Amino acid sequence: MVVSRLDRLAMTRFVGLTGGIGSGKSTVASMFADLAVPVLDLDQVGHILLDTEPTLAVQLAEVFGEAVLGADAKVDRQHLAQIAFKTAEHTQKLNQVMHPLIQAYELNWRQQQHAELAIIEASVLIEAQAVARMQALIVVFADETLRKQRVLSRGKQDATRFTQIVARQCSDAQRQQYCDYRLHNNAHLPALHAQVQALYATLAGDTDS
């Protein structure tokens, strides 16, 4: 089928964005948002669903036990994360429950987009086999030692939790196999910002071609 230029301009190019914990993926997403690029954070979508879907709380309690529920009968996200990242089997069970719902939310969001470029961000985009739904993939890379320092400085996870999360995510070597565009975040924010601006210019140019 021949697609006219007008039709091409009406299409949105969906580009995935991922990176290991502490790599600066969310910072990059914010920089794209500042450039008026629509951004969907699938990790945040998961949080929204946990807070708003009563049936999801029931499902997760059946899988992991009533201990994942708080006093209000909603999912205690912190406790759920502790259990879910404890073993690979638990992580897989969580993904089996969450990913279909997250994907449905993503599809609905996609249908509402009219921009030429949109970013879909997720920490486990590759692990969830979501790359096939993207037209390109951006990966943010940073040294693991630096990533650990960043995560611990936030005060939300300790060293043990960081190690557990890293173990459940794919390696940078695996990310290299999938990525189309690389951003390196081992320096200061202005350097990262310059990379994002250059990549935006490239991606915006691609949508016009």
CYANA upper distance limits for C-alpha pairs under 8 A (distance plus 0.5 A):
  3 VAL  CA      7 ASP  CA      6.61
  3 VAL  CA      8 ARG  CA      7.11
  4 SER  CA      8 ARG  CA      6.78
  5 ARG  CA      9 LEU  CA      6.69
  6 LEU  CA     10 ALA  CA      6.89
  7 ASP  CA     11 MET  CA      7.00
  9 LEU  CA    116 GLU  CA      7.10
  9 LEU  CA    207 THR  CA      8.15
  9 LEU  CA    208 ASP  CA      7.94
 10 ALA  CA    114 HIS  CA      7.17
 10 ALA  CA    115 ALA  CA      8.21
 10 ALA  CA    116 GLU  CA      7.51
 11 MET  CA    114 HIS  CA      7.50
 11 MET  CA    115 ALA  CA      8.09
 11 MET  CA    116 GLU  CA      6.63
 12 THR  CA    113 GLN  CA      7.38
 12 THR  CA    114 HIS  CA      6.67
 12 THR  CA    115 ALA  CA      6.15
 12 THR  CA    116 GLU  CA      4.90
 12 THR  CA    117 LEU  CA      5.85
 12 THR  CA    118 ALA  CA      7.19
 13 ARG  CA    116 GLU  CA      6.37
 13 ARG  CA    117 LEU  CA      5.29
 13 ARG  CA    118 ALA  CA      6.67
 13 ARG  CA    135 GLN  CA      7.02
 13 ARG  CA    207 THR  CA      7.60
 14 PHE  CA    117 LEU  CA      6.65
 14 PHE  CA    118 ALA  CA      5.51
 14 PHE  CA    119 ILE  CA      6.36
 14 PHE  CA    120 ILE  CA      7.35
 14 PHE  CA    134 MET  CA      6.11
 14 PHE  CA    135 GLN  CA      6.24
 14 PHE  CA    136 ALA  CA      7.79
 15 VAL  CA    117 LEU  CA      7.96
 15 VAL  CA    118 ALA  CA      6.74
 15 VAL  CA    119 ILE  CA      5.49
 15 VAL  CA    120 ILE  CA      6.62
 15 VAL  CA    134 MET  CA      5.97
 15 VAL  CA    135 GLN  CA      6.13
 15 VAL  CA    136 ALA  CA      5.41
 15 VAL  CA    137 LEU  CA      6.13
 15 VAL  CA    138 ILE  CA      7.68
 16 GLY  CA    119 ILE  CA      6.29
 16 GLY  CA    120 ILE  CA      5.30
 16 GLY  CA    121 GLU  CA      6.35
 16 GLY  CA    122 ALA  CA      8.26
 16 GLY  CA    125 LEU  CA      8.01
 16 GLY  CA    131 VAL  CA      7.49
 16 GLY  CA    134 MET  CA      6.25
 16 GLY  CA    135 GLN  CA      8.15
 16 GLY  CA    136 ALA  CA      6.69
 16 GLY  CA    137 LEU  CA      5.07
 16 GLY  CA    138 ILE  CA      6.44
 17 LEU  CA     25 LYS  CA      7.63
 17 LEU  CA     29 ALA  CA      8.18
 17 LEU  CA    119 ILE  CA      7.16
 17 LEU  CA    120 ILE  CA      6.46
 17 LEU  CA    121 GLU  CA      5.07
 17 LEU  CA    122 ALA  CA      6.95
 17 LEU  CA    125 LEU  CA      8.21
 17 LEU  CA    137 LEU  CA      6.38
 17 LEU  CA    138 ILE  CA      5.22
 17 LEU  CA    139 VAL  CA      6.38
 17 LEU  CA    140 VAL  CA      8.21
 18 THR  CA     25 LYS  CA      6.59
 18 THR  CA    121 GLU  CA      6.46
 18 THR  CA    122 ALA  CA      5.96
 18 THR  CA    123 SER  CA      5.82
 18 THR  CA    124 VAL  CA      7.54
 18 THR  CA    125 LEU  CA      6.78
 18 THR  CA    126 ILE  CA      8.49
 18 THR  CA    137 LEU  CA      8.20
 18 THR  CA    138 ILE  CA      6.90
 18 THR  CA    139 VAL  CA      5.54
 18 THR  CA    140 VAL  CA      6.87
 19 GLY  CA     23 SER  CA      6.35
 19 GLY  CA     24 GLY  CA      8.06
 19 GLY  CA     25 LYS  CA      6.25
 19 GLY  CA    123 SER  CA      6.50
 19 GLY  CA    139 VAL  CA      5.81
 19 GLY  CA    140 VAL  CA      5.35
 19 GLY  CA    141 PHE  CA      6.79
 19 GLY  CA    175 ARG  CA      8.37
 20 GLY  CA     25 LYS  CA      8.35
 20 GLY  CA    123 SER  CA      7.01
 20 GLY  CA    140 VAL  CA      8.14
 20 GLY  CA    141 PHE  CA      7.89
 20 GLY  CA    166 VAL  CA      7.74
 20 GLY  CA    169 GLN  CA      7.53
 20 GLY  CA    170 CYS  CA      8.42
 20 GLY  CA    171 SER  CA      8.41
 20 GLY  CA    172 ASP  CA      8.17
 21 ILE  CA    123 SER  CA      7.61
 21 ILE  CA    147 ARG  CA      7.28
 21 ILE  CA    151 VAL  CA      8.03
 21 ILE  CA    162 PHE  CA      8.43
 21 ILE  CA    165 ILE  CA      8.05
 21 ILE  CA    166 VAL  CA      7.51
 22 GLY  CA    142 ALA  CA      8.46
 22 GLY  CA    146 LEU  CA      8.35
 22 GLY  CA    147 ARG  CA      4.82
 22 GLY  CA    148 LYS  CA      7.06
 22 GLY  CA    150 ARG  CA      6.35
 22 GLY  CA    151 VAL  CA      6.04
 23 SER  CA    140 VAL  CA      6.58
 23 SER  CA    141 PHE  CA      6.38
 23 SER  CA    142 ALA  CA      5.71
 23 SER  CA    143 ASP  CA      8.44
 23 SER  CA    147 ARG  CA      6.13
 23 SER  CA    185 ASN  CA      7.22
 24 GLY  CA     28 VAL  CA      6.85
 24 GLY  CA    140 VAL  CA      7.30
 24 GLY  CA    142 ALA  CA      8.48
 24 GLY  CA    185 ASN  CA      7.29
 25 LYS  CA     29 ALA  CA      6.79
 25 LYS  CA    121 GLU  CA      8.28
 25 LYS  CA    123 SER  CA      8.46
 25 LYS  CA    139 VAL  CA      8.44
 25 LYS  CA    140 VAL  CA      6.41
 26 SER  CA     30 SER  CA      6.73
 26 SER  CA    121 GLU  CA      8.25
 27 THR  CA     31 MET  CA      6.85
 28 VAL  CA     32 PHE  CA      6.87
 28 VAL  CA    192 LEU  CA      8.30
 28 VAL  CA    193 HIS  CA      8.25
 28 VAL  CA    196 VAL  CA      7.48
 29 ALA  CA     33 ALA  CA      6.72
 29 ALA  CA     39 VAL  CA      7.28
 29 ALA  CA    119 ILE  CA      8.01
 29 ALA  CA    121 GLU  CA      7.56
 30 SER  CA     34 ASP  CA      6.70
 31 MET  CA     35 LEU  CA      7.11
 31 MET  CA    193 HIS  CA      7.53
 31 MET  CA    196 VAL  CA      7.60
 32 PHE  CA     36 ALA  CA      7.28
 32 PHE  CA     37 VAL  CA      6.03
 32 PHE  CA     38 PRO  CA      8.38
 32 PHE  CA     39 VAL  CA      8.03
 32 PHE  CA    119 ILE  CA      8.37
 32 PHE  CA    196 VAL  CA      7.78
 32 PHE  CA    200 TYR  CA      8.07
 33 ALA  CA     37 VAL  CA      5.42
 33 ALA  CA     38 PRO  CA      6.62
 33 ALA  CA     39 VAL  CA      6.71
 37 VAL  CA    115 ALA  CA      8.06
 37 VAL  CA    117 LEU  CA      6.92
 37 VAL  CA    118 ALA  CA      6.17
 37 VAL  CA    119 ILE  CA      7.54
 38 PRO  CA    113 GLN  CA      8.38
 38 PRO  CA    115 ALA  CA      7.95
 38 PRO  CA    117 LEU  CA      7.91
 38 PRO  CA    118 ALA  CA      5.43
 38 PRO  CA    119 ILE  CA      6.73
 39 VAL  CA    118 ALA  CA      6.45
 39 VAL  CA    119 ILE  CA      5.19
 39 VAL  CA    120 ILE  CA      6.31
 39 VAL  CA    121 GLU  CA      7.65
 40 LEU  CA    106 GLU  CA      8.28
 40 LEU  CA    109 TRP  CA      8.48
 40 LEU  CA    119 ILE  CA      6.83
 40 LEU  CA    120 ILE  CA      5.34
 40 LEU  CA    121 GLU  CA      6.48
 41 ASP  CA     45 VAL  CA      6.84
 41 ASP  CA    120 ILE  CA      6.66
 41 ASP  CA    121 GLU  CA      5.26
 41 ASP  CA    122 ALA  CA      6.58
 42 LEU  CA     46 GLY  CA      6.80
 42 LEU  CA    102 ILE  CA      7.36
 42 LEU  CA    106 GLU  CA      8.11
 42 LEU  CA    120 ILE  CA      7.59
 42 LEU  CA    121 GLU  CA      6.46
 42 LEU  CA    122 ALA  CA      5.68
 43 ASP  CA     47 HIS  CA      7.18
 43 ASP  CA    121 GLU  CA      8.19
 43 ASP  CA    122 ALA  CA      6.19
 43 ASP  CA    123 SER  CA      7.48
 44 GLN  CA     48 ILE  CA      6.77
 45 VAL  CA     49 LEU  CA      6.69
 45 VAL  CA    102 ILE  CA      7.03
 45 VAL  CA    105 TYR  CA      8.13
 46 GLY  CA     50 LEU  CA      6.72
 46 GLY  CA     98 MET  CA      7.62
 46 GLY  CA    102 ILE  CA      6.89
 47 HIS  CA     51 ASP  CA      6.80
 47 HIS  CA     77 ARG  CA      8.26
 48 ILE  CA     52 THR  CA      6.60
 49 LEU  CA     53 GLU  CA      5.92
 49 LEU  CA     56 LEU  CA      8.13
 49 LEU  CA    102 ILE  CA      8.46
 50 LEU  CA     54 PRO  CA      8.46
 50 LEU  CA     56 LEU  CA      7.16
 50 LEU  CA     57 ALA  CA      7.34
 50 LEU  CA     74 LYS  CA      8.02
 50 LEU  CA     75 VAL  CA      6.72
 50 LEU  CA     77 ARG  CA      8.19
 51 ASP  CA     74 LYS  CA      7.21
 51 ASP  CA     75 VAL  CA      7.59
 53 GLU  CA     57 ALA  CA      7.38
 54 PRO  CA     58 VAL  CA      7.17
 54 PRO  CA     74 LYS  CA      7.77
 55 THR  CA     59 GLN  CA      6.77
 56 LEU  CA     60 LEU  CA      6.67
 57 ALA  CA     61 ALA  CA      6.60
 57 ALA  CA     69 LEU  CA      7.80
 57 ALA  CA     73 ALA  CA      8.08
 57 ALA  CA     74 LYS  CA      6.53
 57 ALA  CA     75 VAL  CA      6.12
 58 VAL  CA     62 GLU  CA      6.75
 59 GLN  CA     63 VAL  CA      6.89
 59 GLN  CA     97 VAL  CA      8.07
 60 LEU  CA     64 PHE  CA      6.35
 60 LEU  CA     65 GLY  CA      7.83
 60 LEU  CA     68 VAL  CA      8.00
 60 LEU  CA     94 LEU  CA      8.18
 60 LEU  CA     97 VAL  CA      8.04
 61 ALA  CA     65 GLY  CA      5.00
 61 ALA  CA     66 GLU  CA      5.40
 61 ALA  CA     67 ALA  CA      7.89
 61 ALA  CA     68 VAL  CA      6.76
 61 ALA  CA     69 LEU  CA      7.48
 62 GLU  CA     66 GLU  CA      7.90
 63 VAL  CA     93 LYS  CA      8.06
 64 PHE  CA     68 VAL  CA      7.32
 64 PHE  CA     83 ILE  CA      8.30
 67 ALA  CA     79 HIS  CA      8.36
 68 VAL  CA     75 VAL  CA      6.26
 68 VAL  CA     76 ASP  CA      6.07
 68 VAL  CA     77 ARG  CA      8.17
 68 VAL  CA     79 HIS  CA      6.33
 68 VAL  CA     80 LEU  CA      5.87
 69 LEU  CA     73 ALA  CA      5.85
 69 LEU  CA     74 LYS  CA      5.89
 69 LEU  CA     75 VAL  CA      4.96
 69 LEU  CA     76 ASP  CA      5.76
 70 GLY  CA     74 LYS  CA      6.12
 70 GLY  CA     75 VAL  CA      6.49
 70 GLY  CA     76 ASP  CA      5.76
 75 VAL  CA     80 LEU  CA      7.80
 76 ASP  CA     80 LEU  CA      6.58
 77 ARG  CA     81 ALA  CA      6.56
 78 GLN  CA     82 GLN  CA      6.86
 79 HIS  CA     83 ILE  CA      6.93
 80 LEU  CA     84 ALA  CA      6.38
 81 ALA  CA     85 PHE  CA      6.45
 82 GLN  CA     86 LYS  CA      6.79
 82 GLN  CA    161 ARG  CA      8.22
 83 ILE  CA     87 THR  CA      8.36
 83 ILE  CA     90 HIS  CA      7.51
 84 ALA  CA     90 HIS  CA      5.38
 84 ALA  CA     91 THR  CA      5.31
 84 ALA  CA     93 LYS  CA      8.49
 84 ALA  CA     94 LEU  CA      6.93
 85 PHE  CA     90 HIS  CA      7.17
 85 PHE  CA     91 THR  CA      6.10
 85 PHE  CA    161 ARG  CA      8.48
 85 PHE  CA    164 GLN  CA      6.52
 85 PHE  CA    165 ILE  CA      6.71
 85 PHE  CA    168 ARG  CA      7.46
 86 LYS  CA     90 HIS  CA      7.33
 86 LYS  CA     91 THR  CA      8.15
 86 LYS  CA    164 GLN  CA      7.14
 87 THR  CA     91 THR  CA      6.91
 88 ALA  CA     92 GLN  CA      6.67
 88 ALA  CA    168 ARG  CA      7.05
 89 GLU  CA     93 LYS  CA      6.79
 90 HIS  CA     94 LEU  CA      6.75
 91 THR  CA     95 ASN  CA      6.72
 91 THR  CA    168 ARG  CA      7.99
 92 GLN  CA     96 GLN  CA      6.69
 93 LYS  CA     97 VAL  CA      7.09
 94 LEU  CA     98 MET  CA      6.62
 95 ASN  CA     99 HIS  CA      5.86
 95 ASN  CA    128 ALA  CA      8.29
 96 GLN  CA    100 PRO  CA      7.78
 97 VAL  CA    101 LEU  CA      8.10
 98 MET  CA    102 ILE  CA      6.67
 99 HIS  CA    103 GLN  CA      6.42
 99 HIS  CA    128 ALA  CA      7.93
100 PRO  CA    104 ALA  CA      6.73
101 LEU  CA    105 TYR  CA      6.83
102 ILE  CA    106 GLU  CA      6.68
103 GLN  CA    107 LEU  CA      6.68
104 ALA  CA    108 ASN  CA      6.88
105 TYR  CA    109 TRP  CA      6.79
106 GLU  CA    110 ARG  CA      6.62
107 LEU  CA    111 GLN  CA      6.88
108 ASN  CA    112 GLN  CA      7.30
109 TRP  CA    113 GLN  CA      7.29
113 GLN  CA    118 ALA  CA      8.36
116 GLU  CA    204 ALA  CA      8.24
116 GLU  CA    207 THR  CA      6.85
117 LEU  CA    203 LEU  CA      8.18
117 LEU  CA    204 ALA  CA      7.58
117 LEU  CA    207 THR  CA      7.73
121 GLU  CA    125 LEU  CA      8.10
124 VAL  CA    128 ALA  CA      6.36
124 VAL  CA    169 GLN  CA      7.14
124 VAL  CA    170 CYS  CA      8.46
125 LEU  CA    129 GLN  CA      6.93
125 LEU  CA    130 ALA  CA      5.79
125 LEU  CA    131 VAL  CA      6.69
126 ILE  CA    130 ALA  CA      6.50
126 ILE  CA    131 VAL  CA      6.24
126 ILE  CA    170 CYS  CA      8.16
126 ILE  CA    175 ARG  CA      8.04
126 ILE  CA    178 TYR  CA      8.38
127 GLU  CA    169 GLN  CA      7.53
127 GLU  CA    170 CYS  CA      7.20
130 ALA  CA    134 MET  CA      7.67
131 VAL  CA    136 ALA  CA      8.37
131 VAL  CA    137 LEU  CA      7.60
131 VAL  CA    178 TYR  CA      8.47
136 ALA  CA    179 CYS  CA      7.98
136 ALA  CA    180 ASP  CA      6.50
136 ALA  CA    181 TYR  CA      8.44
137 LEU  CA    178 TYR  CA      7.64
137 LEU  CA    179 CYS  CA      5.51
137 LEU  CA    180 ASP  CA      5.76
137 LEU  CA    181 TYR  CA      6.87
138 ILE  CA    179 CYS  CA      6.25
138 ILE  CA    180 ASP  CA      6.55
138 ILE  CA    181 TYR  CA      5.19
138 ILE  CA    182 ARG  CA      6.36
138 ILE  CA    183 LEU  CA      7.88
139 VAL  CA    175 ARG  CA      7.50
139 VAL  CA    176 GLN  CA      8.42
139 VAL  CA    179 CYS  CA      6.39
139 VAL  CA    180 ASP  CA      8.38
139 VAL  CA    181 TYR  CA      6.91
139 VAL  CA    182 ARG  CA      5.71
139 VAL  CA    183 LEU  CA      6.76
140 VAL  CA    182 ARG  CA      6.59
140 VAL  CA    183 LEU  CA      5.24
140 VAL  CA    184 HIS  CA      6.38
140 VAL  CA    185 ASN  CA      7.34
141 PHE  CA    172 ASP  CA      7.80
141 PHE  CA    182 ARG  CA      7.71
141 PHE  CA    183 LEU  CA      6.61
141 PHE  CA    184 HIS  CA      5.45
141 PHE  CA    185 ASN  CA      6.56
141 PHE  CA    186 ASN  CA      8.41
142 ALA  CA    146 LEU  CA      7.41
142 ALA  CA    147 ARG  CA      6.98
142 ALA  CA    184 HIS  CA      6.52
142 ALA  CA    185 ASN  CA      5.65
142 ALA  CA    186 ASN  CA      5.81
143 ASP  CA    147 ARG  CA      6.72
143 ASP  CA    186 ASN  CA      7.16
144 GLU  CA    148 LYS  CA      6.55
145 THR  CA    149 GLN  CA      6.88
146 LEU  CA    150 ARG  CA      6.80
146 LEU  CA    186 ASN  CA      7.86
147 ARG  CA    151 VAL  CA      6.76
148 LYS  CA    152 LEU  CA      6.61
148 LYS  CA    159 ALA  CA      8.10
148 LYS  CA    162 PHE  CA      7.47
149 GLN  CA    153 SER  CA      6.56
150 ARG  CA    154 ARG  CA      7.13
151 VAL  CA    155 GLY  CA      7.73
151 VAL  CA    156 LYS  CA      8.02
151 VAL  CA    157 GLN  CA      7.24
151 VAL  CA    162 PHE  CA      7.96
152 LEU  CA    156 LYS  CA      7.63
152 LEU  CA    157 GLN  CA      6.58
152 LEU  CA    158 ASP  CA      6.46
152 LEU  CA    159 ALA  CA      7.41
157 GLN  CA    161 ARG  CA      6.27
157 GLN  CA    162 PHE  CA      6.92
158 ASP  CA    162 PHE  CA      6.76
159 ALA  CA    163 THR  CA      6.72
160 THR  CA    164 GLN  CA      6.78
161 ARG  CA    165 ILE  CA      6.66
162 PHE  CA    166 VAL  CA      6.67
163 THR  CA    167 ALA  CA      6.66
164 GLN  CA    168 ARG  CA      7.00
165 ILE  CA    169 GLN  CA      6.86
166 VAL  CA    170 CYS  CA      8.10
170 CYS  CA    174 GLN  CA      6.69
170 CYS  CA    175 ARG  CA      7.51
171 SER  CA    175 ARG  CA      6.86
172 ASP  CA    176 GLN  CA      6.59
173 ALA  CA    177 GLN  CA      7.31
174 GLN  CA    178 TYR  CA      7.55
175 ARG  CA    179 CYS  CA      6.62
181 TYR  CA    199 LEU  CA      8.44
183 LEU  CA    192 LEU  CA      7.92
183 LEU  CA    195 GLN  CA      7.15
183 LEU  CA    196 VAL  CA      8.10
184 HIS  CA    192 LEU  CA      7.56
185 ASN  CA    189 LEU  CA      8.40
185 ASN  CA    191 ALA  CA      8.42
185 ASN  CA    192 LEU  CA      6.48
187 ALA  CA    191 ALA  CA      7.06
187 ALA  CA    192 LEU  CA      7.93
188 HIS  CA    192 LEU  CA      7.25
189 LEU  CA    193 HIS  CA      6.49
190 PRO  CA    194 ALA  CA      6.65
191 ALA  CA    195 GLN  CA      6.98
192 LEU  CA    196 VAL  CA      6.79
193 HIS  CA    197 GLN  CA      6.70
194 ALA  CA    198 ALA  CA      6.73
195 GLN  CA    199 LEU  CA      6.60
196 VAL  CA    200 TYR  CA      6.47
197 GLN  CA    201 ALA  CA      6.78
198 ALA  CA    202 THR  CA      6.90
199 LEU  CA    203 LEU  CA      6.60
200 TYR  CA    204 ALA  CA      6.37
201 ALA  CA    205 GLY  CA      6.50
202 THR  CA    206 ASP  CA      6.74
203 LEU  CA    207 THR  CA      6.93
204 ALA  CA    208 ASP  CA      7.11
205 GLY  CA    209 SER  CA      7.01
